[in-house]
Amino acid sequence: MPSLTIRIDDELDETLTRLARAQHRSKSELVRDMLRRQTTLDLFRQARQAVRPGAEKAGYLTDEDVFRDIS
């Protein structure tokens, strides 16, 4: 498994340590999960931006417009 080294400030380290302890996980596991979630969210936002012009042309201006037609 590849590794990544980052520098964080003391406050963030303390926060991560507290969260990891509370969840009975390692900081590495916690940060990997956070990165996965953020990466997935960013990819979703990019995809949404890519299809937005076509969706708006087709009359899909809100999430409700989409839900109305697929429900």
mmJSON file of the N, C-alpha and C atoms, coordinates in Angstrom:
{"data_MODEL":{"atom_site":{
"group_PDB":["ATOM","ATOM","ATOM","ATOM","ATOM","ATOM","ATOM","ATOM","ATOM","ATOM","ATOM","ATOM","ATOM","ATOM","ATOM","ATOM","ATOM","ATOM","ATOM","ATOM","ATOM","ATOM","ATOM","ATOM","ATOM","ATOM","ATOM","ATOM","ATOM","ATOM","ATOM","ATOM","ATOM","ATOM","ATOM","ATOM","ATOM","ATOM","ATOM","ATOM","ATOM","ATOM","ATOM","ATOM","ATOM","ATOM","ATOM","ATOM","ATOM","ATOM","ATOM","ATOM","ATOM","ATOM","ATOM","ATOM","ATOM","ATOM","ATOM","ATOM","ATOM","ATOM","ATOM","ATOM","ATOM","ATOM","ATOM","ATOM","ATOM","ATOM","ATOM","ATOM","ATOM","ATOM","ATOM","ATOM","ATOM","ATOM","ATOM","ATOM","ATOM","ATOM","ATOM","ATOM","ATOM","ATOM","ATOM","ATOM","ATOM","ATOM","ATOM","ATOM","ATOM","ATOM","ATOM","ATOM","ATOM","ATOM","ATOM","ATOM","ATOM","ATOM","ATOM","ATOM","ATOM","ATOM","ATOM","ATOM","ATOM","ATOM","ATOM","ATOM","ATOM","ATOM","ATOM","ATOM","ATOM","ATOM","ATOM","ATOM","ATOM","ATOM","ATOM","ATOM","ATOM","ATOM","ATOM","ATOM","ATOM","ATOM","ATOM","ATOM","ATOM","ATOM","ATOM","ATOM","ATOM","ATOM","ATOM","ATOM","ATOM","ATOM","ATOM","ATOM","ATOM","ATOM","ATOM","ATOM","ATOM","ATOM","ATOM","ATOM","ATOM","ATOM","ATOM","ATOM","ATOM","ATOM","ATOM","ATOM","ATOM","ATOM","ATOM","ATOM","ATOM","ATOM","ATOM","ATOM","ATOM","ATOM","ATOM","ATOM","ATOM","ATOM","ATOM","ATOM","ATOM","ATOM","ATOM","ATOM","ATOM","ATOM","ATOM","ATOM","ATOM","ATOM","ATOM","ATOM","ATOM","ATOM","ATOM","ATOM","ATOM","ATOM","ATOM","ATOM","ATOM","ATOM","ATOM","ATOM","ATOM","ATOM","ATOM","ATOM","ATOM","ATOM","ATOM","ATOM","ATOM","ATOM","ATOM","ATOM","ATOM"],
"id":[1,2,3,4,5,6,7,8,9,10,11,12,13,14,15,16,17,18,19,20,21,22,23,24,25,26,27,28,29,30,31,32,33,34,35,36,37,38,39,40,41,42,43,44,45,46,47,48,49,50,51,52,53,54,55,56,57,58,59,60,61,62,63,64,65,66,67,68,69,70,71,72,73,74,75,76,77,78,79,80,81,82,83,84,85,86,87,88,89,90,91,92,93,94,95,96,97,98,99,100,101,102,103,104,105,106,107,108,109,110,111,112,113,114,115,116,117,118,119,120,121,122,123,124,125,126,127,128,129,130,131,132,133,134,135,136,137,138,139,140,141,142,143,144,145,146,147,148,149,150,151,152,153,154,155,156,157,158,159,160,161,162,163,164,165,166,167,168,169,170,171,172,173,174,175,176,177,178,179,180,181,182,183,184,185,186,187,188,189,190,191,192,193,194,195,196,197,198,199,200,201,202,203,204,205,206,207,208,209,210,211,212,213],
"type_symbol":["N","C","C","N","C","C","N","C","C","N","C","C","N","C","C","N","C","C","N","C","C","N","C","C","N","C","C","N","C","C","N","C","C","N","C","C","N","C","C","N","C","C","N","C","C","N","C","C","N","C","C","N","C","C","N","C","C","N","C","C","N","C","C","N","C","C","N","C","C","N","C","C","N","C","C","N","C","C","N","C","C","N","C","C","N","C","C","N","C","C","N","C","C","N","C","C","N","C","C","N","C","C","N","C","C","N","C","C","N","C","C","N","C","C","N","C","C","N","C","C","N","C","C","N","C","C","N","C","C","N","C","C","N","C","C","N","C","C","N","C","C","N","C","C","N","C","C","N","C","C","N","C","C","N","C","C","N","C","C","N","C","C","N","C","C","N","C","C","N","C","C","N","C","C","N","C","C","N","C","C","N","C","C","N","C","C","N","C","C","N","C","C","N","C","C","N","C","C","N","C","C","N","C","C","N","C","C","N","C","C","N","C","C"],
"label_atom_id":["N","CA","C","N","CA","C","N","CA","C","N","CA","C","N","CA","C","N","CA","C","N","CA","C","N","CA","C","N","CA","C","N","CA","C","N","CA","C","N","CA","C","N","CA","C","N","CA","C","N","CA","C","N","CA","C","N","CA","C","N","CA","C","N","CA","C","N","CA","C","N","CA","C","N","CA","C","N","CA","C","N","CA","C","N","CA","C","N","CA","C","N","CA","C","N","CA","C","N","CA","C","N","CA","C","N","CA","C","N","CA","C","N","CA","C","N","CA","C","N","CA","C","N","CA","C","N","CA","C","N","CA","C","N","CA","C","N","CA","C","N","CA","C","N","CA","C","N","CA","C","N","CA","C","N","CA","C","N","CA","C","N","CA","C","N","CA","C","N","CA","C","N","CA","C","N","CA","C","N","CA","C","N","CA","C","N","CA","C","N","CA","C","N","CA","C","N","CA","C","N","CA","C","N","CA","C","N","CA","C","N","CA","C","N","CA","C","N","CA","C","N","CA","C","N","CA","C","N","CA","C","N","CA","C","N","CA","C","N","CA","C","N","CA","C","N","CA","C"],
"label_alt_id":[null,null,null,null,null,null,null,null,null,null,null,null,null,null,null,null,null,null,null,null,null,null,null,null,null,null,null,null,null,null,null,null,null,null,null,null,null,null,null,null,null,null,null,null,null,null,null,null,null,null,null,null,null,null,null,null,null,null,null,null,null,null,null,null,null,null,null,null,null,null,null,null,null,null,null,null,null,null,null,null,null,null,null,null,null,null,null,null,null,null,null,null,null,null,null,null,null,null,null,null,null,null,null,null,null,null,null,null,null,null,null,null,null,null,null,null,null,null,null,null,null,null,null,null,null,null,null,null,null,null,null,null,null,null,null,null,null,null,null,null,null,null,null,null,null,null,null,null,null,null,null,null,null,null,null,null,null,null,null,null,null,null,null,null,null,null,null,null,null,null,null,null,null,null,null,null,null,null,null,null,null,null,null,null,null,null,null,null,null,null,null,null,null,null,null,null,null,null,null,null,null,null,null,null,null,null,null,null,null,null,null,null,null],
"label_comp_id":["MET","MET","MET","PRO","PRO","PRO","SER","SER","SER","LEU","LEU","LEU","THR","THR","THR","ILE","ILE","ILE","ARG","ARG","ARG","ILE","ILE","ILE","ASP","ASP","ASP","ASP","ASP","ASP","GLU","GLU","GLU","LEU","LEU","LEU","ASP","ASP","ASP","GLU","GLU","GLU","THR","THR","THR","LEU","LEU","LEU","THR","THR","THR","ARG","ARG","ARG","LEU","LEU","LEU","ALA","ALA","ALA","ARG","ARG","ARG","ALA","ALA","ALA","GLN","GLN","GLN","HIS","HIS","HIS","ARG","ARG","ARG","SER","SER","SER","LYS","LYS","LYS","SER","SER","SER","GLU","GLU","GLU","LEU","LEU","LEU","VAL","VAL","VAL","ARG","ARG","ARG","ASP","ASP","ASP","MET","MET","MET","LEU","LEU","LEU","ARG","ARG","ARG","ARG","ARG","ARG","GLN","GLN","GLN","THR","THR","THR","THR","THR","THR","LEU","LEU","LEU","ASP","ASP","ASP","LEU","LEU","LEU","PHE","PHE","PHE","ARG","ARG","ARG","GLN","GLN","GLN","ALA","ALA","ALA","ARG","ARG","ARG","GLN","GLN","GLN","ALA","ALA","ALA","VAL","VAL","VAL","ARG","ARG","ARG","PRO","PRO","PRO","GLY","GLY","GLY","ALA","ALA","ALA","GLU","GLU","GLU","LYS","LYS","LYS","ALA","ALA","ALA","GLY","GLY","GLY","TYR","TYR","TYR","LEU","LEU","LEU","THR","THR","THR","ASP","ASP","ASP","GLU","GLU","GLU","ASP","ASP","ASP","VAL","VAL","VAL","PHE","PHE","PHE","ARG","ARG","ARG","ASP","ASP","ASP","ILE","ILE","ILE","SER","SER","SER"],
"label_asym_id":["A","A","A","A","A","A","A","A","A","A","A","A","A","A","A","A","A","A","A","A","A","A","A","A","A","A","A","A","A","A","A","A","A","A","A","A","A","A","A","A","A","A","A","A","A","A","A","A","A","A","A","A","A","A","A","A","A","A","A","A","A","A","A","A","A","A","A","A","A","A","A","A","A","A","A","A","A","A","A","A","A","A","A","A","A","A","A","A","A","A","A","A","A","A","A","A","A","A","A","A","A","A","A","A","A","A","A","A","A","A","A","A","A","A","A","A","A","A","A","A","A","A","A","A","A","A","A","A","A","A","A","A","A","A","A","A","A","A","A","A","A","A","A","A","A","A","A","A","A","A","A","A","A","A","A","A","A","A","A","A","A","A","A","A","A","A","A","A","A","A","A","A","A","A","A","A","A","A","A","A","A","A","A","A","A","A","A","A","A","A","A","A","A","A","A","A","A","A","A","A","A","A","A","A","A","A","A","A","A","A","A","A","A"],
"label_entity_id":["1","1","1","1","1","1","1","1","1","1","1","1","1","1","1","1","1","1","1","1","1","1","1","1","1","1","1","1","1","1","1","1","1","1","1","1","1","1","1","1","1","1","1","1","1","1","1","1","1","1","1","1","1","1","1","1","1","1","1","1","1","1","1","1","1","1","1","1","1","1","1","1","1","1","1","1","1","1","1","1","1","1","1","1","1","1","1","1","1","1","1","1","1","1","1","1","1","1","1","1","1","1","1","1","1","1","1","1","1","1","1","1","1","1","1","1","1","1","1","1","1","1","1","1","1","1","1","1","1","1","1","1","1","1","1","1","1","1","1","1","1","1","1","1","1","1","1","1","1","1","1","1","1","1","1","1","1","1","1","1","1","1","1","1","1","1","1","1","1","1","1","1","1","1","1","1","1","1","1","1","1","1","1","1","1","1","1","1","1","1","1","1","1","1","1","1","1","1","1","1","1","1","1","1","1","1","1","1","1","1","1","1","1"],
"label_seq_id":[1,1,1,2,2,2,3,3,3,4,4,4,5,5,5,6,6,6,7,7,7,8,8,8,9,9,9,10,10,10,11,11,11,12,12,12,13,13,13,14,14,14,15,15,15,16,16,16,17,17,17,18,18,18,19,19,19,20,20,20,21,21,21,22,22,22,23,23,23,24,24,24,25,25,25,26,26,26,27,27,27,28,28,28,29,29,29,30,30,30,31,31,31,32,32,32,33,33,33,34,34,34,35,35,35,36,36,36,37,37,37,38,38,38,39,39,39,40,40,40,41,41,41,42,42,42,43,43,43,44,44,44,45,45,45,46,46,46,47,47,47,48,48,48,49,49,49,50,50,50,51,51,51,52,52,52,53,53,53,54,54,54,55,55,55,56,56,56,57,57,57,58,58,58,59,59,59,60,60,60,61,61,61,62,62,62,63,63,63,64,64,64,65,65,65,66,66,66,67,67,67,68,68,68,69,69,69,70,70,70,71,71,71],
"pdbx_PDB_ins_code":[null,null,null,null,null,null,null,null,null,null,null,null,null,null,null,null,null,null,null,null,null,null,null,null,null,null,null,null,null,null,null,null,null,null,null,null,null,null,null,null,null,null,null,null,null,null,null,null,null,null,null,null,null,null,null,null,null,null,null,null,null,null,null,null,null,null,null,null,null,null,null,null,null,null,null,null,null,null,null,null,null,null,null,null,null,null,null,null,null,null,null,null,null,null,null,null,null,null,null,null,null,null,null,null,null,null,null,null,null,null,null,null,null,null,null,null,null,null,null,null,null,null,null,null,null,null,null,null,null,null,null,null,null,null,null,null,null,null,null,null,null,null,null,null,null,null,null,null,null,null,null,null,null,null,null,null,null,null,null,null,null,null,null,null,null,null,null,null,null,null,null,null,null,null,null,null,null,null,null,null,null,null,null,null,null,null,null,null,null,null,null,null,null,null,null,null,null,null,null,null,null,null,null,null,null,null,null,null,null,null,null,null,null],
"Cartn_x":[0.852,0.0,0.9,0.672,1.456,1.218,2.137,1.96,2.085,1.556,1.573,1.924,2.889,3.272,2.772,2.068,1.603,1.981,2.039,2.293,0.987,0.664,-0.546,-0.163,-0.989,-0.689,-1.123,-0.686,-0.963,-2.461,-3.201,-4.645,-5.348,-5.004,-5.602,-5.181,-3.938,-3.472,-4.261,-4.479,-5.265,-6.696,-7.282,-8.65,-8.723,-7.783,-7.765,-7.544,-6.663,-6.399,-7.661,-8.367,-9.616,-10.668,-10.836,-11.822,-11.465,-10.203,-9.762,-10.012,-9.679,-9.924,-11.413,-12.218,-13.669,-14.273,-13.69,-14.22,-13.452,-12.49,-11.672,-11.015,-10.425,-9.75,-8.391,-7.522,-6.24,-6.462,-5.543,-5.636,-5.51,-4.652,-4.487,-5.798,-6.474,-7.756,-8.78,-8.816,-9.754,-9.491,-8.229,-7.88,-8.121,-7.82,-8.116,-9.602,-10.445,-11.89,-12.316,-11.751,-12.075,-11.665,-10.488,-10.029,-10.901,-11.302,-12.208,-13.52,-14.081,-15.362,-15.227,-14.182,-13.999,-13.721,-12.916,-12.619,-13.887,-14.701,-15.961,-16.872,-16.96,-17.791,-17.28,-15.973,-15.403,-15.662,-15.526,-15.808,-17.281,-18.163,-19.595,-19.87,-19.265,-19.471,-18.967,-17.817,-17.294,-18.252,-18.768,-19.703,-20.974,-21.433,-22.65,-22.435,-21.27,-20.957,-20.894,-20.366,-20.225,-21.583,-22.551,-23.856,-24.854,-24.498,-25.432,-25.959,-25.117,-25.659,-26.723,-26.464,-27.447,-28.707,-28.539,-29.69,-30.572,-29.93,-30.708,-31.45,-30.803,-31.46,-32.696,-32.612,-33.725,-34.775,-34.554,-35.548,-35.303,-34.151,-33.825,-33.016,-33.728,-33.077,-32.812,-33.545,-33.385,-33.349,-32.929,-32.967,-34.399,-35.339,-36.756,-37.219,-36.718,-37.073,-36.612,-35.425,-34.893,-35.7,-35.917,-36.658,-38.069,-38.678,-40.031,-40.084,-39.093,-39.107,-38.577,-37.798,-37.279,-38.018,-38.89,-39.632,-40.84],
"Cartn_y":[-1.172,0.0,1.237,2.163,3.4,4.208,5.087,5.957,7.406,8.284,9.714,10.393,11.283,12.012,13.434,13.909,15.295,15.907,17.204,17.911,18.56,18.384,18.989,19.746,20.715,21.482,20.701,21.162,20.468,20.35,21.394,21.383,20.291,20.178,19.142,17.758,17.616,16.332,15.931,16.877,16.596,16.208,16.901,16.588,15.186,14.868,13.534,12.451,12.714,11.756,11.507,12.579,12.444,11.652,11.998,11.295,9.816,9.551,8.158,7.352,7.918,7.218,6.955,7.975,7.841,6.769,6.591,5.618,4.293,4.19,2.97,2.604,3.613,3.438,4.114,3.772,4.48,5.811,6.738,8.006,7.761,6.836,6.538,6.062,5.151,4.64,5.765,6.604,7.721,8.681,9.035,9.972,9.351,8.052,7.383,7.479,7.219,7.292,8.719,9.696,11.098,11.47,11.024,11.306,10.62,9.383,8.677,9.429,9.849,10.571,11.881,12.637,13.919,13.74,12.75,12.469,12.097,11.247,10.844,12.05,12.903,14.101,15.032,15.222,16.074,15.513,14.195,13.567,13.715,13.577,13.765,15.197,16.158,17.566,17.839,17.254,17.422,16.833,15.654,15.008,15.846,16.356,17.172,18.427,19.059,20.243,19.901,18.73,18.327,18.115,17.595,17.318,18.459,19.441,20.541,21.242,21.64,22.343,21.532,20.252,19.415,19.214,19.069,18.879,20.13,21.279,22.524,22.709,22.336,22.418,21.536,20.393,19.449,19.808,20.893,21.338,20.859,20.275,19.825,20.92,21.723,22.848,22.58,21.657,21.348,19.834,19.416,17.986,17.472,18.308,17.903,17.572,18.303,18.0,16.587,16.235,14.906,13.838,14.052,13.076,12.878,13.947,13.852,12.887,12.953,12.122,10.706,10.475,9.108,8.353,9.037,8.346,7.607],
"Cartn_z":[0.0,0.0,0.0,-0.926,-0.932,0.34,0.633,1.798,1.366,2.202,1.948,3.258,3.215,4.412,4.283,5.307,5.333,6.678,6.703,7.955,8.393,9.66,10.217,11.475,11.828,13.034,14.276,15.421,16.677,16.962,16.64,16.898,16.092,14.813,13.98,14.465,14.856,15.376,16.624,17.51,18.724,18.37,17.414,16.99,16.399,15.525,14.924,15.979,16.92,17.994,18.807,19.156,19.924,19.144,17.875,17.043,16.891,16.647,16.466,17.732,18.878,20.146,20.348,20.09,20.295,19.397,18.22,17.254,17.289,18.196,18.329,16.997,16.372,15.095,15.171,14.263,14.185,13.451,13.667,12.936,11.436,11.056,9.625,9.013,9.712,9.215,9.118,10.122,10.142,8.981,8.774,7.708,6.336,6.163,4.883,4.57,5.581,5.375,5.019,5.706,5.406,3.987,3.567,2.204,1.159,1.438,0.515,0.358,1.477,1.429,0.665,0.957,0.295,-1.194,-1.539,-2.947,-3.702,-3.096,-3.726,-3.924,-2.908,-3.006,-4.111,-4.181,-5.225,-6.621,-6.786,-8.08,-8.455,-7.482,-7.728,-8.186,-7.498,-7.867,-9.286,-9.645,-11.003,-12.031,-11.76,-12.691,-12.829,-11.711,-11.733,-12.579,-12.432,-13.238,-14.725,-15.038,-16.44,-17.111,-16.38,-16.988,-16.814,-16.013,-15.729,-16.983,-17.943,-19.114,-19.853,-20.07,-20.759,-19.937,-18.641,-17.761,-17.755,-17.664,-17.661,-18.984,-20.089,-21.398,-21.453,-20.761,-20.746,-19.695,-18.962,-17.987,-16.564,-16.312,-14.954,-14.259,-13.466,-12.807,-11.33,-10.742,-9.317,-9.12,-7.935,-7.603,-7.656,-7.272,-7.285,-8.704,-9.705,-11.096,-11.459,-11.055,-11.347,-10.595,-9.294,-8.494,-9.022,-9.49,-10.035,-11.22,-12.065,-13.274,-13.065,-12.043,-11.839,-10.751,-10.052,-8.964,-9.484],
"occupancy":[1.0,1.0,1.0,1.0,1.0,1.0,1.0,1.0,1.0,1.0,1.0,1.0,1.0,1.0,1.0,1.0,1.0,1.0,1.0,1.0,1.0,1.0,1.0,1.0,1.0,1.0,1.0,1.0,1.0,1.0,1.0,1.0,1.0,1.0,1.0,1.0,1.0,1.0,1.0,1.0,1.0,1.0,1.0,1.0,1.0,1.0,1.0,1.0,1.0,1.0,1.0,1.0,1.0,1.0,1.0,1.0,1.0,1.0,1.0,1.0,1.0,1.0,1.0,1.0,1.0,1.0,1.0,1.0,1.0,1.0,1.0,1.0,1.0,1.0,1.0,1.0,1.0,1.0,1.0,1.0,1.0,1.0,1.0,1.0,1.0,1.0,1.0,1.0,1.0,1.0,1.0,1.0,1.0,1.0,1.0,1.0,1.0,1.0,1.0,1.0,1.0,1.0,1.0,1.0,1.0,1.0,1.0,1.0,1.0,1.0,1.0,1.0,1.0,1.0,1.0,1.0,1.0,1.0,1.0,1.0,1.0,1.0,1.0,1.0,1.0,1.0,1.0,1.0,1.0,1.0,1.0,1.0,1.0,1.0,1.0,1.0,1.0,1.0,1.0,1.0,1.0,1.0,1.0,1.0,1.0,1.0,1.0,1.0,1.0,1.0,1.0,1.0,1.0,1.0,1.0,1.0,1.0,1.0,1.0,1.0,1.0,1.0,1.0,1.0,1.0,1.0,1.0,1.0,1.0,1.0,1.0,1.0,1.0,1.0,1.0,1.0,1.0,1.0,1.0,1.0,1.0,1.0,1.0,1.0,1.0,1.0,1.0,1.0,1.0,1.0,1.0,1.0,1.0,1.0,1.0,1.0,1.0,1.0,1.0,1.0,1.0,1.0,1.0,1.0,1.0,1.0,1.0,1.0,1.0,1.0,1.0,1.0,1.0],
"B_iso_or_equiv":[0.0,0.0,0.0,0.0,0.0,0.0,0.0,0.0,0.0,0.0,0.0,0.0,0.0,0.0,0.0,0.0,0.0,0.0,0.0,0.0,0.0,0.0,0.0,0.0,0.0,0.0,0.0,0.0,0.0,0.0,0.0,0.0,0.0,0.0,0.0,0.0,0.0,0.0,0.0,0.0,0.0,0.0,0.0,0.0,0.0,0.0,0.0,0.0,0.0,0.0,0.0,0.0,0.0,0.0,0.0,0.0,0.0,0.0,0.0,0.0,0.0,0.0,0.0,0.0,0.0,0.0,0.0,0.0,0.0,0.0,0.0,0.0,0.0,0.0,0.0,0.0,0.0,0.0,0.0,0.0,0.0,0.0,0.0,0.0,0.0,0.0,0.0,0.0,0.0,0.0,0.0,0.0,0.0,0.0,0.0,0.0,0.0,0.0,0.0,0.0,0.0,0.0,0.0,0.0,0.0,0.0,0.0,0.0,0.0,0.0,0.0,0.0,0.0,0.0,0.0,0.0,0.0,0.0,0.0,0.0,0.0,0.0,0.0,0.0,0.0,0.0,0.0,0.0,0.0,0.0,0.0,0.0,0.0,0.0,0.0,0.0,0.0,0.0,0.0,0.0,0.0,0.0,0.0,0.0,0.0,0.0,0.0,0.0,0.0,0.0,0.0,0.0,0.0,0.0,0.0,0.0,0.0,0.0,0.0,0.0,0.0,0.0,0.0,0.0,0.0,0.0,0.0,0.0,0.0,0.0,0.0,0.0,0.0,0.0,0.0,0.0,0.0,0.0,0.0,0.0,0.0,0.0,0.0,0.0,0.0,0.0,0.0,0.0,0.0,0.0,0.0,0.0,0.0,0.0,0.0,0.0,0.0,0.0,0.0,0.0,0.0,0.0,0.0,0.0,0.0,0.0,0.0,0.0,0.0,0.0,0.0,0.0,0.0],
"pdbx_formal_charge":[null,null,null,null,null,null,null,null,null,null,null,null,null,null,null,null,null,null,null,null,null,null,null,null,null,null,null,null,null,null,null,null,null,null,null,null,null,null,null,null,null,null,null,null,null,null,null,null,null,null,null,null,null,null,null,null,null,null,null,null,null,null,null,null,null,null,null,null,null,null,null,null,null,null,null,null,null,null,null,null,null,null,null,null,null,null,null,null,null,null,null,null,null,null,null,null,null,null,null,null,null,null,null,null,null,null,null,null,null,null,null,null,null,null,null,null,null,null,null,null,null,null,null,null,null,null,null,null,null,null,null,null,null,null,null,null,null,null,null,null,null,null,null,null,null,null,null,null,null,null,null,null,null,null,null,null,null,null,null,null,null,null,null,null,null,null,null,null,null,null,null,null,null,null,null,null,null,null,null,null,null,null,null,null,null,null,null,null,null,null,null,null,null,null,null,null,null,null,null,null,null,null,null,null,null,null,null,null,null,null,null,null,null],
"auth_seq_id":[1,1,1,2,2,2,3,3,3,4,4,4,5,5,5,6,6,6,7,7,7,8,8,8,9,9,9,10,10,10,11,11,11,12,12,12,13,13,13,14,14,14,15,15,15,16,16,16,17,17,17,18,18,18,19,19,19,20,20,20,21,21,21,22,22,22,23,23,23,24,24,24,25,25,25,26,26,26,27,27,27,28,28,28,29,29,29,30,30,30,31,31,31,32,32,32,33,33,33,34,34,34,35,35,35,36,36,36,37,37,37,38,38,38,39,39,39,40,40,40,41,41,41,42,42,42,43,43,43,44,44,44,45,45,45,46,46,46,47,47,47,48,48,48,49,49,49,50,50,50,51,51,51,52,52,52,53,53,53,54,54,54,55,55,55,56,56,56,57,57,57,58,58,58,59,59,59,60,60,60,61,61,61,62,62,62,63,63,63,64,64,64,65,65,65,66,66,66,67,67,67,68,68,68,69,69,69,70,70,70,71,71,71],
"auth_comp_id":["MET","MET","MET","PRO","PRO","PRO","SER","SER","SER","LEU","LEU","LEU","THR","THR","THR","ILE","ILE","ILE","ARG","ARG","ARG","ILE","ILE","ILE","ASP","ASP","ASP","ASP","ASP","ASP","GLU","GLU","GLU","LEU","LEU","LEU","ASP","ASP","ASP","GLU","GLU","GLU","THR","THR","THR","LEU","LEU","LEU","THR","THR","THR","ARG","ARG","ARG","LEU","LEU","LEU","ALA","ALA","ALA","ARG","ARG","ARG","ALA","ALA","ALA","GLN","GLN","GLN","HIS","HIS","HIS","ARG","ARG","ARG","SER","SER","SER","LYS","LYS","LYS","SER","SER","SER","GLU","GLU","GLU","LEU","LEU","LEU","VAL","VAL","VAL","ARG","ARG","ARG","ASP","ASP","ASP","MET","MET","MET","LEU","LEU","LEU","ARG","ARG","ARG","ARG","ARG","ARG","GLN","GLN","GLN","THR","THR","THR","THR","THR","THR","LEU","LEU","LEU","ASP","ASP","ASP","LEU","LEU","LEU","PHE","PHE","PHE","ARG","ARG","ARG","GLN","GLN","GLN","ALA","ALA","ALA","ARG","ARG","ARG","GLN","GLN","GLN","ALA","ALA","ALA","VAL","VAL","VAL","ARG","ARG","ARG","PRO","PRO","PRO","GLY","GLY","GLY","ALA","ALA","ALA","GLU","GLU","GLU","LYS","LYS","LYS","ALA","ALA","ALA","GLY","GLY","GLY","TYR","TYR","TYR","LEU","LEU","LEU","THR","THR","THR","ASP","ASP","ASP","GLU","GLU","GLU","ASP","ASP","ASP","VAL","VAL","VAL","PHE","PHE","PHE","ARG","ARG","ARG","ASP","ASP","ASP","ILE","ILE","ILE","SER","SER","SER"],
"auth_asym_id":["A","A","A","A","A","A","A","A","A","A","A","A","A","A","A","A","A","A","A","A","A","A","A","A","A","A","A","A","A","A","A","A","A","A","A","A","A","A","A","A","A","A","A","A","A","A","A","A","A","A","A","A","A","A","A","A","A","A","A","A","A","A","A","A","A","A","A","A","A","A","A","A","A","A","A","A","A","A","A","A","A","A","A","A","A","A","A","A","A","A","A","A","A","A","A","A","A","A","A","A","A","A","A","A","A","A","A","A","A","A","A","A","A","A","A","A","A","A","A","A","A","A","A","A","A","A","A","A","A","A","A","A","A","A","A","A","A","A","A","A","A","A","A","A","A","A","A","A","A","A","A","A","A","A","A","A","A","A","A","A","A","A","A","A","A","A","A","A","A","A","A","A","A","A","A","A","A","A","A","A","A","A","A","A","A","A","A","A","A","A","A","A","A","A","A","A","A","A","A","A","A","A","A","A","A","A","A","A","A","A","A","A","A"],
"auth_atom_id":["N","CA","C","N","CA","C","N","CA","C","N","CA","C","N","CA","C","N","CA","C","N","CA","C","N","CA","C","N","CA","C","N","CA","C","N","CA","C","N","CA","C","N","CA","C","N","CA","C","N","CA","C","N","CA","C","N","CA","C","N","CA","C","N","CA","C","N","CA","C","N","CA","C","N","CA","C","N","CA","C","N","CA","C","N","CA","C","N","CA","C","N","CA","C","N","CA","C","N","CA","C","N","CA","C","N","CA","C","N","CA","C","N","CA","C","N","CA","C","N","CA","C","N","CA","C","N","CA","C","N","CA","C","N","CA","C","N","CA","C","N","CA","C","N","CA","C","N","CA","C","N","CA","C","N","CA","C","N","CA","C","N","CA","C","N","CA","C","N","CA","C","N","CA","C","N","CA","C","N","CA","C","N","CA","C","N","CA","C","N","CA","C","N","CA","C","N","CA","C","N","CA","C","N","CA","C","N","CA","C","N","CA","C","N","CA","C","N","CA","C","N","CA","C","N","CA","C","N","CA","C","N","CA","C","N","CA","C","N","CA","C","N","CA","C","N","CA","C"],
"pdbx_PDB_model_num":[1,1,1,1,1,1,1,1,1,1,1,1,1,1,1,1,1,1,1,1,1,1,1,1,1,1,1,1,1,1,1,1,1,1,1,1,1,1,1,1,1,1,1,1,1,1,1,1,1,1,1,1,1,1,1,1,1,1,1,1,1,1,1,1,1,1,1,1,1,1,1,1,1,1,1,1,1,1,1,1,1,1,1,1,1,1,1,1,1,1,1,1,1,1,1,1,1,1,1,1,1,1,1,1,1,1,1,1,1,1,1,1,1,1,1,1,1,1,1,1,1,1,1,1,1,1,1,1,1,1,1,1,1,1,1,1,1,1,1,1,1,1,1,1,1,1,1,1,1,1,1,1,1,1,1,1,1,1,1,1,1,1,1,1,1,1,1,1,1,1,1,1,1,1,1,1,1,1,1,1,1,1,1,1,1,1,1,1,1,1,1,1,1,1,1,1,1,1,1,1,1,1,1,1,1,1,1,1,1,1,1,1,1]
}}}
